[in-house]
């Protein structure tokens, strides 16, 4: 019963994290002309931040889509026995 509000709050927290990662102050830190393994630092930062946000959203979505008994590791549910 408490799972629903926490899930919504976690999605909102990921949104805020993405908003902060792609906002001006942090982007300005990486806007210089330096490279990292031949890749501009700004591009590497944008790609890594984007991948992090997608990974967190996918993890949270998969975690919340499992039934409660399956998420808890109920052996009867996993084996299909009653």
PDB file of N, CA, C and O in Angstrom:
ATOM      1  N   UNK A   1       0.823  -1.187   0.000  1.00  0.00           N
ATOM      2  CA  UNK A   1       0.000   0.000   0.000  1.00  0.00           C
ATOM      3  C   UNK A   1       0.869   1.253   0.000  1.00  0.00           C
ATOM      4  O   UNK A   1       0.510   2.255  -0.619  1.00  0.00           O
ATOM      5  N   UNK A   2       1.984   1.208   0.673  1.00  0.00           N
ATOM      6  CA  UNK A   2       2.870   2.355   0.739  1.00  0.00           C
ATOM      7  C   UNK A   2       3.762   2.458  -0.491  1.00  0.00           C
ATOM      8  O   UNK A   2       4.455   3.459  -0.671  1.00  0.00           O
ATOM      9  N   UNK A   3       3.752   1.430  -1.339  1.00  0.00           N
ATOM     10  CA  UNK A   3       4.627   1.391  -2.505  1.00  0.00           C
ATOM     11  C   UNK A   3       4.258   2.454  -3.540  1.00  0.00           C
ATOM     12  O   UNK A   3       5.162   3.054  -4.120  1.00  0.00           O
ATOM     13  N   UNK A   4       2.994   2.713  -3.795  1.00  0.00           N
ATOM     14  CA  UNK A   4       2.575   3.664  -4.822  1.00  0.00           C
ATOM     15  C   UNK A   4       3.104   5.079  -4.602  1.00  0.00           C
ATOM     16  O   UNK A   4       3.724   5.635  -5.508  1.00  0.00           O
ATOM     17  N   UNK A   5       2.879   5.689  -3.419  1.00  0.00           N
ATOM     18  CA  UNK A   5       3.373   7.061  -3.235  1.00  0.00           C
ATOM     19  C   UNK A   5       4.892   7.153  -3.331  1.00  0.00           C
ATOM     20  O   UNK A   5       5.417   8.137  -3.853  1.00  0.00           O
ATOM     21  N   UNK A   6       5.603   6.148  -2.837  1.00  0.00           N
ATOM     22  CA  UNK A   6       7.060   6.188  -2.919  1.00  0.00           C
ATOM     23  C   UNK A   6       7.524   6.099  -4.366  1.00  0.00           C
ATOM     24  O   UNK A   6       8.509   6.737  -4.736  1.00  0.00           O
ATOM     25  N   UNK A   7       6.838   5.326  -5.181  1.00  0.00           N
ATOM     26  CA  UNK A   7       7.216   5.209  -6.585  1.00  0.00           C
ATOM     27  C   UNK A   7       7.049   6.548  -7.289  1.00  0.00           C
ATOM     28  O   UNK A   7       7.930   6.966  -8.040  1.00  0.00           O
ATOM     29  N   UNK A   8       5.955   7.209  -7.060  1.00  0.00           N
ATOM     30  CA  UNK A   8       5.743   8.524  -7.658  1.00  0.00           C
ATOM     31  C   UNK A   8       6.776   9.535  -7.203  1.00  0.00           C
ATOM     32  O   UNK A   8       7.238  10.360  -7.991  1.00  0.00           O
ATOM     33  N   UNK A   9       7.134   9.471  -5.941  1.00  0.00           N
ATOM     34  CA  UNK A   9       8.148  10.385  -5.425  1.00  0.00           C
ATOM     35  C   UNK A   9       9.516  10.080  -6.020  1.00  0.00           C
ATOM     36  O   UNK A   9      10.309  10.991  -6.256  1.00  0.00           O
ATOM     37  N   UNK A  10       9.791   8.815  -6.261  1.00  0.00           N
ATOM     38  CA  UNK A  10      11.077   8.453  -6.874  1.00  0.00           C
ATOM     39  C   UNK A  10      11.147   8.917  -8.317  1.00  0.00           C
ATOM     40  O   UNK A  10      12.185   9.407  -8.762  1.00  0.00           O
ATOM     41  N   UNK A  11      10.048   8.767  -9.055  1.00  0.00           N
ATOM     42  CA  UNK A  11      10.018   9.290 -10.424  1.00  0.00           C
ATOM     43  C   UNK A  11      10.207  10.809 -10.423  1.00  0.00           C
ATOM     44  O   UNK A  11      10.917  11.351 -11.269  1.00  0.00           O
ATOM     45  N   UNK A  12       9.582  11.478  -9.488  1.00  0.00           N
ATOM     46  CA  UNK A  12       9.738  12.932  -9.387  1.00  0.00           C
ATOM     47  C   UNK A  12      11.175  13.305  -9.028  1.00  0.00           C
ATOM     48  O   UNK A  12      11.702  14.296  -9.534  1.00  0.00           O
ATOM     49  N   UNK A  13      11.807  12.523  -8.163  1.00  0.00           N
ATOM     50  CA  UNK A  13      13.199  12.792  -7.792  1.00  0.00           C
ATOM     51  C   UNK A  13      14.128  12.604  -8.989  1.00  0.00           C
ATOM     52  O   UNK A  13      15.080  13.366  -9.155  1.00  0.00           O
ATOM     53  N   UNK A  14      13.863  11.597  -9.827  1.00  0.00           N
ATOM     54  CA  UNK A  14      14.673  11.397 -11.033  1.00  0.00           C
ATOM     55  C   UNK A  14      14.462  12.556 -12.002  1.00  0.00           C
ATOM     56  O   UNK A  14      15.409  12.995 -12.655  1.00  0.00           O
ATOM     57  N   UNK A  15      13.239  13.051 -12.101  1.00  0.00           N
ATOM     58  CA  UNK A  15      12.972  14.217 -12.943  1.00  0.00           C
ATOM     59  C   UNK A  15      13.775  15.419 -12.475  1.00  0.00           C
ATOM     60  O   UNK A  15      14.392  16.115 -13.281  1.00  0.00           O
ATOM     61  N   UNK A  16      13.764  15.662 -11.164  1.00  0.00           N
ATOM     62  CA  UNK A  16      14.513  16.799 -10.610  1.00  0.00           C
ATOM     63  C   UNK A  16      16.008  16.613 -10.839  1.00  0.00           C
ATOM     64  O   UNK A  16      16.710  17.575 -11.152  1.00  0.00           O
ATOM     65  N   UNK A  17      16.499  15.391 -10.687  1.00  0.00           N
ATOM     66  CA  UNK A  17      17.908  15.115 -10.957  1.00  0.00           C
ATOM     67  C   UNK A  17      18.249  15.427 -12.407  1.00  0.00           C
ATOM     68  O   UNK A  17      19.275  16.048 -12.683  1.00  0.00           O
ATOM     69  N   UNK A  18      17.400  15.003 -13.332  1.00  0.00           N
ATOM     70  CA  UNK A  18      17.626  15.305 -14.745  1.00  0.00           C
ATOM     71  C   UNK A  18      17.578  16.796 -15.016  1.00  0.00           C
ATOM     72  O   UNK A  18      18.380  17.318 -15.791  1.00  0.00           O
ATOM     73  N   UNK A  19      16.657  17.470 -14.390  1.00  0.00           N
ATOM     74  CA  UNK A  19      16.550  18.918 -14.571  1.00  0.00           C
ATOM     75  C   UNK A  19      17.811  19.620 -14.085  1.00  0.00           C
ATOM     76  O   UNK A  19      18.291  20.561 -14.717  1.00  0.00           O
ATOM     77  N   UNK A  20      18.342  19.159 -12.962  1.00  0.00           N
ATOM     78  CA  UNK A  20      19.571  19.752 -12.442  1.00  0.00           C
ATOM     79  C   UNK A  20      20.778  19.417 -13.322  1.00  0.00           C
ATOM     80  O   UNK A  20      21.628  20.276 -13.559  1.00  0.00           O
ATOM     81  N   UNK A  21      20.857  18.190 -13.799  1.00  0.00           N
ATOM     82  CA  UNK A  21      21.996  17.781 -14.619  1.00  0.00           C
ATOM     83  C   UNK A  21      22.049  18.525 -15.946  1.00  0.00           C
ATOM     84  O   UNK A  21      23.137  18.794 -16.454  1.00  0.00           O
ATOM     85  N   UNK A  22      20.894  18.862 -16.518  1.00  0.00           N
ATOM     86  CA  UNK A  22      20.851  19.508 -17.827  1.00  0.00           C
ATOM     87  C   UNK A  22      20.585  21.005 -17.739  1.00  0.00           C
ATOM     88  O   UNK A  22      20.213  21.626 -18.735  1.00  0.00           O
ATOM     89  N   UNK A  23      20.769  21.588 -16.565  1.00  0.00           N
ATOM     90  CA  UNK A  23      20.544  23.014 -16.382  1.00  0.00           C
ATOM     91  C   UNK A  23      21.864  23.776 -16.489  1.00  0.00           C
ATOM     92  O   UNK A  23      22.940  23.178 -16.483  1.00  0.00           O
ATOM     93  N   UNK A  24      21.771  25.075 -16.584  1.00  0.00           N
ATOM     94  CA  UNK A  24      22.922  25.928 -16.869  1.00  0.00           C
ATOM     95  C   UNK A  24      24.138  25.748 -15.960  1.00  0.00           C
ATOM     96  O   UNK A  24      25.229  25.545 -16.494  1.00  0.00           O
ATOM     97  N   UNK A  25      24.039  25.806 -14.651  1.00  0.00           N
ATOM     98  CA  UNK A  25      25.277  25.809 -13.865  1.00  0.00           C
ATOM     99  C   UNK A  25      26.169  24.588 -14.111  1.00  0.00           C
ATOM    100  O   UNK A  25      27.386  24.730 -14.226  1.00  0.00           O
ATOM    101  N   UNK A  26      25.591  23.416 -14.190  1.00  0.00           N
ATOM    102  CA  UNK A  26      26.416  22.229 -14.424  1.00  0.00           C
ATOM    103  C   UNK A  26      26.903  22.148 -15.866  1.00  0.00           C
ATOM    104  O   UNK A  26      28.029  21.714 -16.108  1.00  0.00           O
ATOM    105  N   UNK A  27      26.090  22.551 -16.813  1.00  0.00           N
ATOM    106  CA  UNK A  27      26.538  22.536 -18.207  1.00  0.00           C
ATOM    107  C   UNK A  27      27.687  23.513 -18.424  1.00  0.00           C
ATOM    108  O   UNK A  27      28.566  23.258 -19.247  1.00  0.00           O
ATOM    109  N   UNK A  28      27.691  24.610 -17.707  1.00  0.00           N
ATOM    110  CA  UNK A  28      28.762  25.595 -17.850  1.00  0.00           C
ATOM    111  C   UNK A  28      30.098  25.048 -17.351  1.00  0.00           C
ATOM    112  O   UNK A  28      31.153  25.473 -17.821  1.00  0.00           O
ATOM    113  N   UNK A  29      30.061  24.118 -16.412  1.00  0.00           N
ATOM    114  CA  UNK A  29      31.298  23.516 -15.930  1.00  0.00           C
ATOM    115  C   UNK A  29      32.024  22.719 -17.014  1.00  0.00           C
ATOM    116  O   UNK A  29      33.251  22.620 -17.005  1.00  0.00           O
ATOM    117  N   UNK A  30      31.257  22.153 -17.947  1.00  0.00           N
ATOM    118  CA  UNK A  30      31.822  21.278 -18.969  1.00  0.00           C
ATOM    119  C   UNK A  30      31.897  21.932 -20.347  1.00  0.00           C
ATOM    120  O   UNK A  30      32.126  21.240 -21.339  1.00  0.00           O
ATOM    121  N   UNK A  31      31.713  23.227 -20.428  1.00  0.00           N
ATOM    122  CA  UNK A  31      31.634  23.883 -21.735  1.00  0.00           C
ATOM    123  C   UNK A  31      32.990  24.311 -22.287  1.00  0.00           C
ATOM    124  O   UNK A  31      33.037  25.016 -23.294  1.00  0.00           O
ATOM    125  N   UNK A  32      34.079  23.913 -21.668  1.00  0.00           N
ATOM    126  CA  UNK A  32      35.387  24.287 -22.200  1.00  0.00           C
ATOM    127  C   UNK A  32      35.761  23.402 -23.392  1.00  0.00           C
ATOM    128  O   UNK A  32      35.036  22.466 -23.726  1.00  0.00           O
ATOM    129  N   UNK A  33      36.876  23.698 -24.019  1.00  0.00           N
ATOM    130  CA  UNK A  33      37.261  23.011 -25.254  1.00  0.00           C
ATOM    131  C   UNK A  33      38.097  21.760 -25.007  1.00  0.00           C
ATOM    132  O   UNK A  33      38.656  21.210 -25.957  1.00  0.00           O
ATOM    133  N   UNK A  34      38.201  21.297 -23.782  1.00  0.00           N
ATOM    134  CA  UNK A  34      39.026  20.127 -23.506  1.00  0.00           C
ATOM    135  C   UNK A  34      38.340  18.846 -23.981  1.00  0.00           C
ATOM    136  O   UNK A  34      37.130  18.814 -24.205  1.00  0.00           O
ATOM    137  N   UNK A  35      39.142  17.797 -24.127  1.00  0.00           N
ATOM    138  CA  UNK A  35      38.612  16.504 -24.575  1.00  0.00           C
ATOM    139  C   UNK A  35      38.984  15.434 -23.568  1.00  0.00           C
ATOM    140  O   UNK A  35      39.910  15.593 -22.772  1.00  0.00           O
ATOM    141  N   UNK A  36      38.254  14.358 -23.621  1.00  0.00           N
ATOM    142  CA  UNK A  36      38.490  13.194 -22.787  1.00  0.00           C
ATOM    143  C   UNK A  36      38.493  11.987 -23.702  1.00  0.00           C
ATOM    144  O   UNK A  36      37.439  11.596 -24.204  1.00  0.00           O
ATOM    145  N   UNK A  37      39.641  11.392 -23.931  1.00  0.00           N
ATOM    146  CA  UNK A  37      39.816  10.306 -24.897  1.00  0.00           C
ATOM    147  C   UNK A  37      39.354  10.716 -26.287  1.00  0.00           C
ATOM    148  O   UNK A  37      38.787   9.906 -27.020  1.00  0.00           O
ATOM    149  N   UNK A  38      39.591  11.954 -26.645  1.00  0.00           N
ATOM    150  CA  UNK A  38      39.244  12.456 -27.965  1.00  0.00           C
ATOM    151  C   UNK A  38      37.804  12.921 -28.114  1.00  0.00           C
ATOM    152  O   UNK A  38      37.413  13.372 -29.190  1.00  0.00           O
ATOM    153  N   UNK A  39      37.014  12.821 -27.062  1.00  0.00           N
ATOM    154  CA  UNK A  39      35.607  13.236 -27.089  1.00  0.00           C
ATOM    155  C   UNK A  39      35.492  14.539 -26.301  1.00  0.00           C
ATOM    156  O   UNK A  39      36.001  14.623 -25.183  1.00  0.00           O
ATOM    157  N   UNK A  40      34.834  15.557 -26.859  1.00  0.00           N
ATOM    158  CA  UNK A  40      34.644  16.785 -26.076  1.00  0.00           C
ATOM    159  C   UNK A  40      33.954  16.487 -24.737  1.00  0.00           C
ATOM    160  O   UNK A  40      33.015  15.694 -24.673  1.00  0.00           O
ATOM    161  N   UNK A  41      34.427  17.124 -23.693  1.00  0.00           N
ATOM    162  CA  UNK A  41      33.942  16.840 -22.346  1.00  0.00           C
ATOM    163  C   UNK A  41      32.446  17.113 -22.225  1.00  0.00           C
ATOM    164  O   UNK A  41      31.739  16.378 -21.536  1.00  0.00           O
ATOM    165  N   UNK A  42      31.962  18.147 -22.877  1.00  0.00           N
ATOM    166  CA  UNK A  42      30.535  18.461 -22.815  1.00  0.00           C
ATOM    167  C   UNK A  42      29.699  17.325 -23.408  1.00  0.00           C
ATOM    168  O   UNK A  42      28.671  16.953 -22.842  1.00  0.00           O
ATOM    169  N   UNK A  43      30.132  16.776 -24.541  1.00  0.00           N
ATOM    170  CA  UNK A  43      29.400  15.673 -25.161  1.00  0.00           C
ATOM    171  C   UNK A  43      29.420  14.427 -24.275  1.00  0.00           C
ATOM    172  O   UNK A  43      28.410  13.737 -24.135  1.00  0.00           O
ATOM    173  N   UNK A  44      30.574  14.149 -23.684  1.00  0.00           N
ATOM    174  CA  UNK A  44      30.677  12.993 -22.790  1.00  0.00           C
ATOM    175  C   UNK A  44      29.768  13.169 -21.573  1.00  0.00           C
ATOM    176  O   UNK A  44      29.106  12.223 -21.145  1.00  0.00           O
ATOM    177  N   UNK A  45      29.739  14.383 -21.017  1.00  0.00           N
ATOM    178  CA  UNK A  45      28.875  14.656 -19.869  1.00  0.00           C
ATOM    179  C   UNK A  45      27.398  14.498 -20.233  1.00  0.00           C
ATOM    180  O   UNK A  45      26.634  13.877 -19.494  1.00  0.00           O
ATOM    181  N   UNK A  46      27.005  15.061 -21.369  1.00  0.00           N
ATOM    182  CA  UNK A  46      25.606  14.950 -21.787  1.00  0.00           C
ATOM    183  C   UNK A  46      25.203  13.503 -22.004  1.00  0.00           C
ATOM    184  O   UNK A  46      24.135  13.081 -21.560  1.00  0.00           O
ATOM    185  N   UNK A  47      26.054  12.736 -22.687  1.00  0.00           N
ATOM    186  CA  UNK A  47      25.721  11.341 -22.942  1.00  0.00           C
ATOM    187  C   UNK A  47      25.672  10.540 -21.642  1.00  0.00           C
ATOM    188  O   UNK A  47      24.752   9.745 -21.448  1.00  0.00           O
ATOM    189  N   UNK A  48      26.646  10.735 -20.746  1.00  0.00           N
ATOM    190  CA  UNK A  48      26.658   9.998 -19.482  1.00  0.00           C
ATOM    191  C   UNK A  48      25.457  10.360 -18.610  1.00  0.00           C
ATOM    192  O   UNK A  48      24.869   9.484 -17.977  1.00  0.00           O
ATOM    193  N   UNK A  49      25.093  11.625 -18.571  1.00  0.00           N
ATOM    194  CA  UNK A  49      23.927  12.050 -17.786  1.00  0.00           C
ATOM    195  C   UNK A  49      22.644  11.475 -18.363  1.00  0.00           C
ATOM    196  O   UNK A  49      21.774  11.007 -17.630  1.00  0.00           O
ATOM    197  N   UNK A  50      22.539  11.516 -19.679  1.00  0.00           N
ATOM    198  CA  UNK A  50      21.365  10.970 -20.354  1.00  0.00           C
ATOM    199  C   UNK A  50      21.242   9.467 -20.093  1.00  0.00           C
ATOM    200  O   UNK A  50      20.149   8.973 -19.814  1.00  0.00           O
ATOM    201  N   UNK A  51      22.359   8.742 -20.183  1.00  0.00           N
ATOM    202  CA  UNK A  51      22.349   7.303 -19.929  1.00  0.00           C
ATOM    203  C   UNK A  51      22.002   7.002 -18.474  1.00  0.00           C
ATOM    204  O   UNK A  51      21.291   6.037 -18.195  1.00  0.00           O
ATOM    205  N   UNK A  52      22.494   7.815 -17.548  1.00  0.00           N
ATOM    206  CA  UNK A  52      22.175   7.635 -16.135  1.00  0.00           C
ATOM    207  C   UNK A  52      20.683   7.806 -15.881  1.00  0.00           C
ATOM    208  O   UNK A  52      20.079   6.994 -15.180  1.00  0.00           O
ATOM    209  N   UNK A  53      20.086   8.843 -16.438  1.00  0.00           N
ATOM    210  CA  UNK A  53      18.657   9.095 -16.241  1.00  0.00           C
ATOM    211  C   UNK A  53      17.828   7.948 -16.827  1.00  0.00           C
ATOM    212  O   UNK A  53      16.890   7.471 -16.188  1.00  0.00           O
ATOM    213  N   UNK A  54      18.170   7.508 -18.032  1.00  0.00           N
ATOM    214  CA  UNK A  54      17.434   6.404 -18.651  1.00  0.00           C
ATOM    215  C   UNK A  54      17.599   5.129 -17.839  1.00  0.00           C
ATOM    216  O   UNK A  54      16.631   4.393 -17.646  1.00  0.00           O
ATOM    217  N   UNK A  55      18.802   4.855 -17.361  1.00  0.00           N
ATOM    218  CA  UNK A  55      19.028   3.669 -16.548  1.00  0.00           C
ATOM    219  C   UNK A  55      18.236   3.694 -15.247  1.00  0.00           C
ATOM    220  O   UNK A  55      17.649   2.685 -14.857  1.00  0.00           O
ATOM    221  N   UNK A  56      18.218   4.836 -14.579  1.00  0.00           N
ATOM    222  CA  UNK A  56      17.437   4.951 -13.346  1.00  0.00           C
ATOM    223  C   UNK A  56      15.946   4.784 -13.597  1.00  0.00           C
ATOM    224  O   UNK A  56      15.256   4.114 -12.829  1.00  0.00           O
ATOM    225  N   UNK A  57      15.446   5.391 -14.672  1.00  0.00           N
ATOM    226  CA  UNK A  57      14.023   5.257 -15.000  1.00  0.00           C
ATOM    227  C   UNK A  57      13.668   3.815 -15.352  1.00  0.00           C
ATOM    228  O   UNK A  57      12.622   3.317 -14.936  1.00  0.00           O
ATOM    229  N   UNK A  58      14.524   3.145 -16.112  1.00  0.00           N
ATOM    230  CA  UNK A  58      14.268   1.752 -16.479  1.00  0.00           C
ATOM    231  C   UNK A  58      14.280   0.855 -15.251  1.00  0.00           C
ATOM    232  O   UNK A  58      13.425  -0.018 -15.105  1.00  0.00           O
ATOM    233  N   UNK A  59      15.244   1.069 -14.374  1.00  0.00           N
ATOM    234  CA  UNK A  59      15.310   0.277 -13.142  1.00  0.00           C
ATOM    235  C   UNK A  59      14.053   0.478 -12.298  1.00  0.00           C
ATOM    236  O   UNK A  59      13.465  -0.488 -11.812  1.00  0.00           O
ATOM    237  N   UNK A  60      13.652   1.712 -12.129  1.00  0.00           N
ATOM    238  CA  UNK A  60      12.474   1.994 -11.313  1.00  0.00           C
ATOM    239  C   UNK A  60      11.204   1.451 -11.956  1.00  0.00           C
ATOM    240  O   UNK A  60      10.337   0.922 -11.259  1.00  0.00           O
ATOM    241  N   UNK A  61      11.083   1.573 -13.270  1.00  0.00           N
ATOM    242  CA  UNK A  61       9.893   1.069 -13.953  1.00  0.00           C
ATOM    243  C   UNK A  61       9.820  -0.453 -13.883  1.00  0.00           C
ATOM    244  O   UNK A  61       8.739  -1.002 -13.667  1.00  0.00           O
ATOM    245  N   UNK A  62      10.932  -1.140 -14.059  1.00  0.00           N
ATOM    246  CA  UNK A  62      10.936  -2.601 -13.972  1.00  0.00           C
ATOM    247  C   UNK A  62      10.684  -3.066 -12.545  1.00  0.00           C
ATOM    248  O   UNK A  62      10.010  -4.071 -12.324  1.00  0.00           O
ATOM    249  N   UNK A  63      11.214  -2.352 -11.601  1.00  0.00           N
ATOM    250  CA  UNK A  63      11.040  -2.721 -10.205  1.00  0.00           C
ATOM    251  C   UNK A  63       9.585  -2.578  -9.773  1.00  0.00           C
ATOM    252  O   UNK A  63       9.093  -3.388  -8.988  1.00  0.00           O
ATOM    253  N   UNK A  64       8.903  -1.575 -10.267  1.00  0.00           N
ATOM    254  CA  UNK A  64       7.517  -1.357  -9.859  1.00  0.00           C
ATOM    255  C   UNK A  64       6.541  -2.191 -10.664  1.00  0.00           C
ATOM    256  O   UNK A  64       5.389  -2.335 -10.255  1.00  0.00           O
ATOM    257  N   UNK A  65       6.962  -2.755 -11.807  1.00  0.00           N
ATOM    258  CA  UNK A  65       6.030  -3.535 -12.614  1.00  0.00           C
ATOM    259  C   UNK A  65       5.901  -4.968 -12.131  1.00  0.00           C
ATOM    260  O   UNK A  65       4.981  -5.667 -12.554  1.00  0.00           O
ATOM    261  N   UNK A  66       6.799  -5.437 -11.252  1.00  0.00           N
ATOM    262  CA  UNK A  66       6.716  -6.789 -10.729  1.00  0.00           C
ATOM    263  C   UNK A  66       5.599  -6.887  -9.697  1.00  0.00           C
ATOM    264  O   UNK A  66       5.369  -5.937  -8.948  1.00  0.00           O
ATOM    265  N   UNK A  67       4.899  -8.026  -9.645  1.00  0.00           N
ATOM    266  CA  UNK A  67       3.903  -8.215  -8.585  1.00  0.00           C
ATOM    267  C   UNK A  67       4.589  -8.212  -7.223  1.00  0.00           C
ATOM    268  O   UNK A  67       5.782  -8.499  -7.122  1.00  0.00           O
ATOM    269  N   UNK A  68       3.843  -7.892  -6.191  1.00  0.00           N
ATOM    270  CA  UNK A  68       4.416  -7.772  -4.851  1.00  0.00           C
ATOM    271  C   UNK A  68       5.001  -9.094  -4.370  1.00  0.00           C
ATOM    272  O   UNK A  68       6.062  -9.103  -3.746  1.00  0.00           O
ATOM    273  N   UNK A  69       4.324 -10.222  -4.651  1.00  0.00           N
ATOM    274  CA  UNK A  69       4.839 -11.506  -4.191  1.00  0.00           C
ATOM    275  C   UNK A  69       6.097 -11.895  -4.954  1.00  0.00           C
ATOM    276  O   UNK A  69       6.998 -12.515  -4.389  1.00  0.00           O
ATOM    277  N   UNK A  70       6.167 -11.535  -6.243  1.00  0.00           N
ATOM    278  CA  UNK A  70       7.354 -11.851  -7.039  1.00  0.00           C
ATOM    279  C   UNK A  70       8.527 -10.962  -6.638  1.00  0.00           C
ATOM    280  O   UNK A  70       9.668 -11.421  -6.596  1.00  0.00           O
ATOM    281  N   UNK A  71       8.258  -9.727  -6.351  1.00  0.00           N
ATOM    282  CA  UNK A  71       9.317  -8.806  -5.948  1.00  0.00           C
ATOM    283  C   UNK A  71       9.892  -9.205  -4.595  1.00  0.00           C
ATOM    284  O   UNK A  71      11.074  -8.979  -4.337  1.00  0.00           O
ATOM    285  N   UNK A  72       9.078  -9.790  -3.736  1.00  0.00           N
ATOM    286  CA  UNK A  72       9.545 -10.214  -2.429  1.00  0.00           C
ATOM    287  C   UNK A  72      10.304 -11.531  -2.504  1.00  0.00           C
ATOM    288  O   UNK A  72      10.921 -11.943  -1.521  1.00  0.00           O
ATOM    289  N   UNK A  73      10.268 -12.195  -3.651  1.00  0.00           N
ATOM    290  CA  UNK A  73      10.999 -13.443  -3.806  1.00  0.00           C
ATOM    291  C   UNK A  73      10.239 -14.641  -3.284  1.00  0.00           C
ATOM    292  O   UNK A  73      10.848 -15.589  -2.790  1.00  0.00           O
ATOM    293  N   UNK A  74       8.924 -14.620  -3.383  1.00  0.00           N
ATOM    294  CA  UNK A  74       8.097 -15.724  -2.926  1.00  0.00           C
ATOM    295  C   UNK A  74       8.432 -16.968  -3.742  1.00  0.00           C
ATOM    296  O   UNK A  74       8.266 -16.953  -4.961  1.00  0.00           O
ATOM    297  N   UNK A  75       8.895 -18.038  -3.111  1.00  0.00           N
ATOM    298  CA  UNK A  75       9.340 -19.243  -3.814  1.00  0.00           C
ATOM    299  C   UNK A  75       8.192 -19.915  -4.541  1.00  0.00           C
ATOM    300  O   UNK A  75       8.394 -20.462  -5.625  1.00  0.00           O
ATOM    301  N   UNK A  76       6.996 -19.890  -3.981  1.00  0.00           N
ATOM    302  CA  UNK A  76       5.861 -20.528  -4.637  1.00  0.00           C
ATOM    303  C   UNK A  76       5.500 -19.804  -5.933  1.00  0.00           C
ATOM    304  O   UNK A  76       5.115 -20.441  -6.914  1.00  0.00           O
ATOM    305  N   UNK A  77       5.620 -18.511  -5.938  1.00  0.00           N
ATOM    306  CA  UNK A  77       5.317 -17.750  -7.138  1.00  0.00           C
ATOM    307  C   UNK A  77       6.380 -17.978  -8.198  1.00  0.00           C
ATOM    308  O   UNK A  77       6.061 -18.064  -9.384  1.00  0.00           O
ATOM    309  N   UNK A  78       7.624 -18.077  -7.793  1.00  0.00           N
ATOM    310  CA  UNK A  78       8.710 -18.259  -8.738  1.00  0.00           C
ATOM    311  C   UNK A  78       8.677 -19.636  -9.391  1.00  0.00           C
ATOM    312  O   UNK A  78       8.990 -19.769 -10.574  1.00  0.00           O
ATOM    313  N   UNK A  79       8.297 -20.668  -8.624  1.00  0.00           N
ATOM    314  CA  UNK A  79       8.266 -22.021  -9.164  1.00  0.00           C
ATOM    315  C   UNK A  79       6.931 -22.370  -9.777  1.00  0.00           C
ATOM    316  O   UNK A  79       6.843 -23.348 -10.520  1.00  0.00           O
ATOM    317  N   UNK A  80       5.883 -21.607  -9.495  1.00  0.00           N
ATOM    318  CA  UNK A  80       4.563 -21.863 -10.041  1.00  0.00           C
ATOM    319  C   UNK A  80       3.768 -22.892  -9.239  1.00  0.00           C
ATOM    320  O   UNK A  80       2.715 -23.337  -9.695  1.00  0.00           O
ATOM    321  N   UNK A  81       4.246 -23.279  -8.062  1.00  0.00           N
ATOM    322  CA  UNK A  81       3.545 -24.237  -7.224  1.00  0.00           C
ATOM    323  C   UNK A  81       2.637 -23.506  -6.252  1.00  0.00           C
ATOM    324  O   UNK A  81       2.939 -22.392  -5.823  1.00  0.00           O
ATOM    325  N   UNK A  82       1.508 -24.145  -5.902  1.00  0.00           N
ATOM    326  CA  UNK A  82       0.574 -23.549  -4.944  1.00  0.00           C
ATOM    327  C   UNK A  82       0.897 -23.915  -3.540  1.00  0.00           C
ATOM    328  O   UNK A  82       0.202 -23.491  -2.616  1.00  0.00           O
TER     329      UNK A  82
END
